[in-house]
Amino acid sequence: MNNLTVPRPTLRLRHYRAAAVFVAAALALTACTGAEPLLSPTSAASPVASPAANADTLTWGMDATEPDSSWQKPALGAVTSDPVYGTTIQRVTSAEGTRFDRNSYSRRQAENANGSMFFTYHGDAEYHVYSTIDAALVSTLDIHPDAEPQWHPTDPRSIRYLAGPNSSEGDLTLFELDVTTGKSTVIADLTAPIIAAFPGADYMKDRSEGSPSSDGNRYAWIVYNAAEEPLGMVSYDLASNSVLGTSKLPADTDWVSASPTGKYVVASAESGTYVYDADLTNQRLLTEASEHSDIALSADGRDAYVYIDFNSASETAGFLTSVDMDSLERTTLFDAYDDANTSMHISGKGYDKPGWVVVSTYNCSAEGAWTCEKVMAIELDGGRILNLAHTYNCGEDYWTETHAVVNRSFTHVYFNSDGGSCGMDAEVYRLDVPAFD
């Protein structure tokens, strides 16, 4: 099924929460903390400019300088400098009274379109939206914990999301939520075309590792029936309100995603990670594994699949690797097995600085290795490594994995750290990326 127009949804409200609730919560927080009133998220707050003062003291390459042993967890809201790399860092959330208040994931943008707000996944199984001006709470989103929220690419007040991840909560529609009022609208109802392609279809999701295209128009989802069995996948274009294609899934598919340009769909499965054209034809193999990864833009604006290759049988085993999705040409960036062995996450969400990704590491197997517990910017074409910060994160639980994500303008990185507690109490630190070429 290709280029099938989807009937436009009628306006309706879902998960509505009155604006008065948000205002009351913000005022209560202000009263308790003595903070200044919130900057209105409707005002244009440009992302904070990257400091240029560090430009002459940047640390490049496989730097093995150890973290500062005297480092102590900063107070909430305190602006500090990384003691080794000199970058500006601010602790912007607190896990006090809950399990954690953490960055959602490395492949899901934390910061909104104009840099005025960011969201976290809170220990009460809900999403919190904060102001970047003073880290004050703007709202608690009345959406499912697995709603797969994504900021609107241009509207700073809007988040797009799904109803839920299973047959009891999910459906075949895409929603848009105003985080300042709680008003939610159906922006795409794919029920009819998806059921036509997959009889018995009940709900859809990308399994929390997918993203729309950088312009917010192209999406890809796995389609399930009421028995929660996968039926196939669908590619959709919001701008034209049309299903671009449907297809069977690779066996044991883990996640699907649109590429940043929207030209491709990626499906990652136990049998390998595959790229398809936007209409879900022309399947090609990217790698014979499903690893931590993200889809970024190369310096010339082409889609690049960036992953850590832990397949021992691969020619690039141990390397952080970038694959050009037009040509399938492979570029190795650095060898994580070279005097180091660490898990890592990749964030390719800095679309305004193509050719770069952010890598965050955790779970080091070689103590003192140059890669351990760090946040780094990695160049896709030249392979340069810019050291940004140590994370001072020692937790080994999933909820304390660093999961650093870079904002669209490549000026901020949001990452998780337990601040040395080695517990589950992950909190968010915002790093100002210094200006560099």
C-alpha positions in Angstrom: 0.0 0.0 0.0 1.7 3.2 -1.1 0.7 6.9 -0.9 -2.7 6.2 0.6 -4.3 9.4 1.9 -5.5 9.2 5.5 -8.8 10.9 6.4 -8.1 14.1 8.4 -9.1 13.6 12.1 -11.7 15.7 13.7 -10.6 17.8 16.6 -11.0 16.1 20.0 -9.4 16.4 23.4 -7.7 13.5 25.1 -5.9 13.3 28.5 -7.0 16.9 29.2 -5.6 18.6 32.2 -6.8 22.1 33.0 -4.3 24.9 32.6 -5.2 26.0 36.2 -3.6 22.8 37.5 -0.3 23.7 35.8 -0.4 27.2 37.0 -1.2 26.1 40.6 1.7 23.6 40.5 4.1 26.3 39.2 3.0 28.8 41.8 3.3 26.3 44.6 6.8 25.5 43.5 7.7 29.2 43.4 6.2 29.7 46.9 8.2 26.8 48.3 11.5 27.6 46.7 11.4 31.4 46.6 12.2 31.3 42.9 11.3 34.0 40.5 8.0 33.3 38.7 8.4 31.2 35.5 9.3 32.8 32.3 6.2 32.3 30.1 7.0 29.5 27.7 5.1 31.5 25.0 7.9 34.0 25.0 10.8 33.4 22.6 13.7 32.1 24.6 16.6 31.3 22.3 18.9 28.5 23.3 21.8 29.7 25.5 24.8 30.4 23.3 27.7 28.1 23.6 30.5 29.7 25.6 33.5 30.6 23.5 35.8 31.0 26.4 36.8 27.4 26.3 37.6 27.4 22.6 41.4 27.6 23.2 41.5 25.0 26.0 39.4 22.2 24.4 40.7 18.7 24.9 40.7 16.6 21.8 41.5 12.9 21.2 41.6 9.8 23.4 42.3 11.7 26.6 42.8 9.5 29.6 42.9 12.3 32.2 41.2 10.8 35.3 38.1 12.4 36.9 38.7 14.8 39.8 38.7 12.7 43.0 37.6 15.8 45.0 34.5 16.3 42.9 31.3 16.6 44.9 27.7 16.6 43.7 26.6 20.2 43.1 23.5 21.7 44.6 20.3 21.7 42.5 20.6 24.6 40.1 24.2 25.3 40.8 26.3 26.2 37.7 29.7 24.5 37.9 32.6 23.7 35.6 33.8 20.3 34.7 37.1 20.1 36.7 39.0 18.4 33.9 37.5 19.8 30.7 36.3 23.2 31.9 32.8 23.0 30.3 29.9 24.7 32.0 27.5 22.2 33.7 24.3 22.7 35.7 22.4 20.2 37.8 18.8 20.8 36.7 16.7 18.1 38.4 16.4 16.4 41.8 15.5 12.8 42.7 14.7 13.8 46.2 11.4 12.1 47.3 11.3 9.8 44.2 13.3 7.1 42.5 14.9 9.4 39.8 14.2 12.4 37.6 16.2 11.6 34.5 16.7 12.3 30.9 14.4 10.0 28.9 16.8 8.6 26.3 19.7 9.4 24.1 17.6 9.1 20.9 14.7 11.3 22.2 15.2 15.1 22.2 15.0 16.5 25.7 14.9 20.2 24.8 12.1 21.9 22.9 12.3 23.9 19.6 13.5 27.2 21.0 15.4 26.0 24.1 12.9 27.4 26.6 11.9 24.0 28.1 13.1 20.5 28.5 11.4 17.3 29.7 12.4 14.4 31.9 11.1 11.0 32.9 10.2 11.2 36.6 10.2 8.4 39.1 6.5 8.6 39.5 6.2 7.2 35.9 5.4 10.5 34.4 7.0 13.2 32.2 7.9 16.5 33.8 8.4 19.7 31.7 10.8 22.3 33.1 11.9 25.8 32.2 15.5 26.0 31.1 15.7 29.5 32.6 15.4 28.4 36.2 14.6 24.7 36.1 11.1 25.4 37.5 8.4 22.9 36.9 6.1 24.0 34.0 3.8 20.9 33.8 3.4 17.2 34.4 2.2 15.6 31.2 -1.0 13.6 31.4 0.2 10.9 29.0 1.1 7.2 29.2 4.7 6.5 30.5 5.2 4.7 27.1 3.6 7.3 25.0 6.9 7.9 23.1 6.7 11.7 23.3 8.6 13.8 20.8 8.9 17.6 20.8 7.4 19.4 17.8 10.2 20.5 15.5 9.2 24.2 15.5 6.4 24.9 18.0 8.1 25.1 21.4 4.9 24.4 23.3 3.9 21.2 21.6 4.8 17.5 22.1 3.6 14.7 19.9 2.8 11.3 21.3 0.9 8.0 21.1 -1.9 6.8 23.3 -0.1 3.8 24.8 2.1 0.7 24.2 -0.4 -2.1 24.4 -3.9 -3.3 23.5 -5.5 -1.8 26.6 -4.1 1.7 26.0 -2.8 2.0 22.5 -4.5 2.8 19.2 -3.7 3.9 15.7 -3.6 7.7 16.1 -1.0 10.4 16.7 -1.6 13.2 19.2 -0.3 16.7 19.8 -0.2 18.2 23.3 0.2 21.8 24.4 2.4 21.4 27.5 1.3 24.8 28.9 -2.5 24.2 28.7 -2.9 20.4 28.7 -5.0 20.6 25.5 -4.5 17.5 23.3 -5.5 17.0 19.7 -5.6 14.1 17.3 -3.3 15.1 14.4 -3.4 11.8 12.5 -5.9 9.0 12.5 -4.4 6.0 10.7 -7.1 3.5 11.7 -8.7 2.9 8.3 -5.5 2.6 6.1 -3.6 0.5 8.6 -6.5 -1.9 9.2 -6.9 -2.2 5.4 -3.3 -3.2 5.1 -3.2 -5.3 8.4 -6.6 -6.7 9.2 -6.9 -7.0 13.0 -4.5 -4.1 13.6 -5.1 -2.6 17.1 -2.2 -0.2 18.0 1.2 1.0 16.9 4.5 2.1 18.4 8.2 2.4 17.5 9.3 0.7 20.8 10.7 3.9 22.3 13.9 4.0 20.2 12.5 5.6 17.0 12.2 9.3 16.0 10.4 11.2 13.3 12.4 12.9 10.6 14.1 16.1 11.6 11.2 18.2 10.1 8.7 16.2 12.1 6.8 14.9 9.0 8.0 11.3 8.5 7.2 8.5 11.0 7.5 4.8 11.2 5.8 2.4 13.6 5.4 -1.3 14.3 1.7 -2.4 14.0 0.2 -4.9 16.5 -3.1 -6.8 16.9 -5.2 -7.0 20.0 -3.2 -10.1 21.1 -0.1 -7.8 21.1 1.5 -9.7 18.2 3.4 -7.7 15.6 1.8 -7.6 12.2 4.2 -5.4 10.2 5.3 -1.8 10.0 4.0 1.4 8.5 5.6 4.5 7.1 3.6 7.7 7.3 4.0 11.3 6.1 2.2 13.9 8.2 2.6 16.8 5.8 0.7 15.0 3.0 -1.4 12.9 5.4 -0.6 9.7 3.6 0.7 6.2 4.3 3.9 5.9 2.3 4.2 2.2 2.6 3.6 -1.0 4.7 5.8 -4.0 5.0 6.5 -7.2 6.9 8.9 -7.0 9.7 12.3 -8.7 10.1 12.1 -11.5 12.7 12.2 -10.3 16.3 12.3 -6.6 15.4 13.4 -4.4 18.3 12.5 -0.9 17.0 11.8 1.1 13.9 12.5 4.7 13.0 12.4 7.3 10.3 15.7 8.8 9.3 16.5 12.5 9.8 16.0 13.4 6.1 12.8 11.2 5.9 14.3 9.4 2.9 14.6 6.1 4.8 13.1 3.9 7.5 15.4 1.8 9.7 14.3 -1.5 11.4 16.6 -3.1 14.0 16.1 -6.8 14.8 18.0 -9.7 16.2 18.8 -10.8 12.6 20.3 -7.4 11.8 19.6 -3.7 11.3 18.0 -2.9 7.9 17.3 0.3 5.9 14.4 0.7 3.6 13.3 3.5 1.3 10.5 5.7 2.7 7.9 3.5 1.0 9.3 0.5 2.8 10.8 -1.1 -0.3 14.4 -1.9 -1.2 15.5 -3.5 2.1 19.3 -3.4 2.6 21.4 -4.6 5.5 23.2 -2.0 7.6 24.8 -4.4 10.2 24.3 -7.9 11.3 23.3 -7.0 14.8 21.1 -4.7 16.8 23.3 -2.4 18.9 23.1 0.9 20.7 22.9 3.4 17.9 21.3 6.5 16.5 20.6 7.9 13.0 22.4 11.2 12.4 23.2 13.6 9.6 26.7 13.5 8.0 28.5 16.7 7.2 27.0 16.8 3.7 23.5 16.2 5.1 23.1 12.5 4.3 21.6 10.0 6.7 24.2 8.1 8.7 23.5 5.1 10.9 26.0 5.4 13.9 26.5 2.4 16.2 28.9 0.6 18.4 29.8 -2.8 16.8 30.1 -5.5 19.5 29.8 -8.3 16.9 33.0 -10.3 17.4 32.7 -11.7 13.8 32.6 -8.3 12.2 35.5 -6.6 10.5 34.7 -3.5 12.6 34.3 -5.3 15.9 34.8 -2.9 18.8 34.6 0.2 16.7 32.1 3.1 16.8 31.0 3.0 13.2 29.1 5.2 10.8 27.3 3.8 7.8 26.2 6.2 5.0 22.7 5.1 4.2 22.9 6.2 0.6 26.0 4.3 -0.4 26.3 1.8 2.6 29.9 2.9 2.9 31.3 2.3 6.4 33.6 4.5 8.4 35.2 3.5 11.6 35.5 6.3 14.2 37.4 4.8 17.2 38.1 1.4 18.7 36.4 1.0 22.1 38.5 -2.2 22.6 41.8 -0.2 22.4 42.8 -0.1 26.0 39.1 0.3 26.9 35.9 -1.6 27.0 32.7 0.2 27.8 29.0 0.4 26.9 27.8 3.6 25.3 24.9 5.4 23.9 24.8 7.6 20.8 22.8 10.8 20.2 22.5 12.1 16.7 19.9 14.7 17.4 22.1 17.8 16.8 20.7 18.3 13.3 21.9 21.9 13.1 25.5 20.7 13.3 25.6 17.9 10.8 28.6 15.6 10.9 28.7 15.3 14.7 27.2 13.0 17.3 27.4 12.9 21.1 28.5 9.7 22.8 28.1 8.9 26.5 29.7 5.9 28.2 29.0 3.8 31.2 29.7 0.3 32.5 33.5 0.4 32.1 35.3 -2.9 32.2 38.8 -1.4 32.1 39.1 1.0 35.1 40.9 4.3 34.2 40.4 3.8 30.4 40.1 6.9 28.3 36.5 6.2 27.5 35.2 5.6 31.0 32.2 7.6 32.3 32.4 10.4 29.8 30.4 12.6 27.4 32.2 13.3 24.1 31.4 14.9 20.7 32.5 12.7 17.8 33.0 13.8 14.3 31.6 11.4 11.7 33.8 12.2 8.7 37.1 13.2 10.3 36.9 11.0 13.4 37.9 13.8 15.8 37.0 13.3 19.5 36.1 16.3 21.7 36.1 15.5 25.4 33.2 17.4 27.1 32.8 16.0 30.6 33.1 13.2 33.1 29.8 12.0 34.3 30.7 11.0 38.0 28.0 8.4 37.6 28.7 5.0 39.1 25.2 3.3 39.1 24.8 0.1 37.1 21.0 0.0 37.0 19.3 0.8 33.7 17.7 3.9 35.2 21.1 5.4 35.9 22.6 4.8 32.5 24.0 8.2 31.2 21.7 8.4 28.2 23.1 11.8 27.1 21.2 13.6 24.4 22.3 16.7 22.4 19.8 19.4 21.5 19.1 20.3 17.9 21.5 23.3 17.8 24.4 21.3 19.4 24.6 23.8 22.2 23.4 21.7 25.2 23.8 18.1 26.2 21.5 16.6 28.8 22.8 13.6 30.7 22.0 11.5 33.7 24.2 11.0 36.8 23.7 9.6 40.2 26.3 12.0 41.5 28.4 9.2 42.9 25.7 7.6 45.0 25.8 4.3 43.0 22.0 4.1 43.5 19.0 4.5 41.2 18.7 8.2 41.9 19.7 9.5 38.5 19.3 13.3 37.9 19.8 15.5 34.9 22.8 17.7 34.3 22.9 20.2 31.4 26.2 20.8 29.7 26.9 23.8 27.6 28.8 22.7 24.5 31.7 25.1 23.8 31.9 26.6 20.3 34.1 24.7 18.0 34.6 24.0 14.3 
